Amino acid sequence: MNILAPIVVFTYNRPEHTQRTFNALLKNPLTNESDIFIYSDSAKTANHKKAVDEVRSFLSEITGFR
């Protein structure tokens, strides 16, 4: 029995960086056996709200982890 360390990802207002990060993580053959914890801060200013919403929309569609 393998016990894998969980994956923790902190996100904010960078949708492209978030997508690239998850695309890389999903290439790992142990992804489906890995727990993931995602922290997404709320927008600190009105200028950041759109980007934070884009990140959260992307995150809501993520599959492939345990």
Sequence and secondary structure as in RCSB ss.txt:
>XXXX:A:sequence
MNILAPIVVFTYNRPEHTQRTFNALLKNPLTNESDIFIYSDSAKTANHKKAVDEVRSFLSEITGFR
>XXXX:A:secstr
      EEEEESS HHHHHHHHHHHTTSTTGGG  EEEEE   SSHHHHHHHHHHHHHHHT  S  
